[in-house]
């Protein structure tokens, strides 16, 4: 009897008991007691990387409607996948998503059921492999998302700043993962970080781990996880060129597959440097000779490592000049593989 009572007081048992009462209802989460479908787990975990639950919901529903299983996604054209992903950001995720779908389809449409097998798929790192292994297959692996990092940094009072503290966090979490209900444990930790162990003013009195939380004992819970000094993001500037024909169709070109916004569409752009080009310089950067008129104001957009400001030049043409690219009808722009910054450019051109 003493052993049974002790088991009920383990960190995992306390967290799972809390989760059974307070678990969130999410589109990709199977109802209590039902098996999680690996395709839905994988799709949601890729989408949730560096993105909020609120932002992912509509995209997850759209992908499931268009491609209800991994074989359907594997058969899709990459341009269609990129278009469906447009606006979600971090576009390498979409390219790797499509590559991984093709790889799984070649395996017969069944996802690997081991951490090592999952880790070999394109776009799947340590965290994602652990999350899928735990949630889809109930294997005892840690799933360390941003919420879990925050909870573990506080619970174990890991004061070393991120990202150097990640190995210590992962080790601390690994020691807590139960042999049974590992998937529920992973999702419980995410929910705890979202609802209770929040970045500011955590609701410690409602936390199932309050008694064992080392940061709370020290009174430093709101200071963790510690972060290193933020690097100053440089500012880049350039020119964008929106060409329109008589019907309102816009000239778009495809970005290189590799690199920033790889494989996505955009209006023609000049190089990004420290300063805006002069009108004469911009004319030389334009995709063809025309009466290019500069719109007032600039388009601003923040990337992970730099800020961007673009001046927008517009030209109306009577016929299509012989240049690389495609003319996309005005009513089809909403379905094009345009990242957010490129949509801002087109909106600014009107």
JOLINGI-V158716 format. One record per residue. RES is the residue in three letters. SS is DSSP state (@ for helix, = for strand, . for the rest). OMEGA is omega in whole degrees, -180 to 180 (none if undefined). Layout:
# JOLINGI-V158716
<<RES/SS/OMEGA> <RES/SS/OMEGA>>
This chain:
# JOLINGI-V158716
<<UNK/./-180> <UNK/@/180> <UNK/@/-179> <UNK/@/179> <UNK/@/179> <UNK/@/-180> <UNK/@/179> <UNK/@/-177> <UNK/./177> <UNK/./178> <UNK/@/-179> <UNK/@/-179> <UNK/@/179> <UNK/@/-180> <UNK/@/-180> <UNK/@/177> <UNK/@/177> <UNK/@/-178> <UNK/@/-180> <UNK/@/179> <UNK/@/-168> <UNK/@/-176> <UNK/./178> <UNK/./171> <UNK/./-178> <UNK/./-175> <UNK/./-176> <UNK/./-176> <UNK/./179> <UNK/./176> <UNK/./-178> <UNK/./177> <UNK/./-180> <UNK/./-178> <UNK/./178> <UNK/./178> <UNK/./-176> <UNK/@/-179> <UNK/@/-179> <UNK/@/179> <UNK/@/-179> <UNK/@/-178> <UNK/@/-179> <UNK/@/-179> <UNK/@/177> <UNK/@/-180> <UNK/@/-175> <UNK/@/177> <UNK/./177> <UNK/./-179> <UNK/./-177> <UNK/./177> <UNK/@/-178> <UNK/@/-180> <UNK/@/-174> <UNK/@/-174> <UNK/@/-179> <UNK/@/180> <UNK/@/179> <UNK/@/179> <UNK/@/-180> <UNK/@/179> <UNK/@/-180> <UNK/@/180> <UNK/@/-179> <UNK/@/-175> <UNK/./-172> <UNK/./179> <UNK/./-172> <UNK/@/178> <UNK/@/178> <UNK/@/178> <UNK/@/179> <UNK/@/-179> <UNK/@/-176> <UNK/./172> <UNK/./-179> <UNK/@/180> <UNK/@/179> <UNK/@/178> <UNK/@/-180> <UNK/@/179> <UNK/@/179> <UNK/@/-180> <UNK/@/-172> <UNK/./-179> <UNK/./-179> <UNK/./175> <UNK/./180> <UNK/./-166> <UNK/./174> <UNK/@/178> <UNK/@/-178> <UNK/@/178> <UNK/@/179> <UNK/@/177> <UNK/@/-179> <UNK/@/178> <UNK/@/-180> <UNK/@/178> <UNK/@/178> <UNK/@/179> <UNK/@/180> <UNK/@/178> <UNK/@/178> <UNK/@/176> <UNK/./-179> <UNK/./178> <UNK/./179> <UNK/./180> <UNK/./174> <UNK/./-177> <UNK/./177> <UNK/./177> <UNK/@/-177> <UNK/@/179> <UNK/@/178> <UNK/@/-177> <UNK/@/-179> <UNK/./-179> <UNK/./179> <UNK/./176> <UNK/./-179> <UNK/./177> <UNK/./-176> <UNK/@/-178> <UNK/@/-175> <UNK/@/178> <UNK/@/178> <UNK/@/-179> <UNK/@/-179> <UNK/@/180> <UNK/@/-179> <UNK/@/-172> <UNK/@/-177> <UNK/@/-173> <UNK/@/178> <UNK/./176> <UNK/./-173> <UNK/./177> <UNK/./178> <UNK/./176> <UNK/./-170> <UNK/./173> <UNK/./-176> <UNK/@/178> <UNK/@/-180> <UNK/@/177> <UNK/@/-178> <UNK/@/-179> <UNK/@/-176> <UNK/@/178> <UNK/@/180> <UNK/@/-176> <UNK/@/-178> <UNK/./-179> <UNK/./178> <UNK/./-171> <UNK/./178> <UNK/./-177> <UNK/./170> <UNK/=/2> <UNK/./-176> <UNK/./-177> <UNK/./-176> <UNK/@/179> <UNK/@/179> <UNK/@/177> <UNK/@/-178> <UNK/@/179> <UNK/@/180> <UNK/@/179> <UNK/@/-178> <UNK/@/-179> <UNK/./-177> <UNK/./-175> <UNK/./-179> <UNK/./178> <UNK/./178> <UNK/./-179> <UNK/./179> <UNK/@/179> <UNK/@/177> <UNK/@/179> <UNK/@/180> <UNK/@/-179> <UNK/@/177> <UNK/@/180> <UNK/@/177> <UNK/@/-180> <UNK/@/180> <UNK/@/179> <UNK/@/-179> <UNK/@/-171> <UNK/@/-171> <UNK/./-175> <UNK/./-174> <UNK/./-178> <UNK/./180> <UNK/./179> <UNK/./178> <UNK/./-179> <UNK/./-172> <UNK/@/-177> <UNK/@/179> <UNK/@/-173> <UNK/./179> <UNK/./180> <UNK/./-175> <UNK/./-174> <UNK/./-177> <UNK/./-174> <UNK/./-177> <UNK/@/180> <UNK/@/179> <UNK/@/178> <UNK/@/-179> <UNK/@/-179> <UNK/./-177> <UNK/./-174> <UNK/@/-178> <UNK/@/179> <UNK/@/-177> <UNK/./-2> <UNK/./178> <UNK/./-179> <UNK/=/177> <UNK/./180> <UNK/./180> <UNK/./176> <UNK/./178> <UNK/./-179> <UNK/./180> <UNK/=/178> <UNK/=/176> <UNK/=/-179> <UNK/=/179> <UNK/=/-179> <UNK/=/175> <UNK/=/-174> <UNK/=/-179> <UNK/=/178> <UNK/=/-178> <UNK/=/174> <UNK/./-174> <UNK/./-179> <UNK/./-177> <UNK/./177> <UNK/./-176> <UNK/=/177> <UNK/=/177> <UNK/=/176> <UNK/=/-178> <UNK/=/177> <UNK/./177> <UNK/./-177> <UNK/./-178> <UNK/./177> <UNK/./-176> <UNK/./180> <UNK/./-175> <UNK/./177> <UNK/./-179> <UNK/./179> <UNK/=/180> <UNK/=/164> <UNK/./176> <UNK/=/-179> <UNK/=/169> <UNK/./178> <UNK/./178> <UNK/./-178> <UNK/=/-178> <UNK/./-175> <UNK/./173> <UNK/./175> <UNK/./172> <UNK/./179> <UNK/@/179> <UNK/@/178> <UNK/@/-180> <UNK/@/179> <UNK/@/179> <UNK/@/180> <UNK/@/-177> <UNK/./-176> <UNK/./177> <UNK/./180> <UNK/./180> <UNK/./177> <UNK/./-176> <UNK/./179> <UNK/=/-178> <UNK/=/175> <UNK/./176> <UNK/./179> <UNK/./-180> <UNK/./172> <UNK/=/179> <UNK/=/179> <UNK/=/179> <UNK/=/172> <UNK/./-177> <UNK/./-172> <UNK/./178> <UNK/=/174> <UNK/=/-177> <UNK/=/172> <UNK/=/-178> <UNK/=/168> <UNK/=/-173> <UNK/=/176> <UNK/=/-176> <UNK/=/175> <UNK/=/174> <UNK/=/-175> <UNK/./179> <UNK/./178> <UNK/./-176> <UNK/./176> <UNK/./-179> <UNK/./180> <UNK/./178> <UNK/./177> <UNK/./179> <UNK/=/177> <UNK/=/-175> <UNK/=/-179> <UNK/./-176> <UNK/@/-178> <UNK/@/178> <UNK/@/-177> <UNK/@/-178> <UNK/@/-179> <UNK/@/-178> <UNK/./-179> <UNK/./-178> <UNK/=/174> <UNK/./-174> <UNK/@/-177> <UNK/@/-180> <UNK/@/174> <UNK/@/177> <UNK/@/-179> <UNK/@/-178> <UNK/@/178> <UNK/@/-178> <UNK/@/-177> <UNK/@/-175> <UNK/./none>>
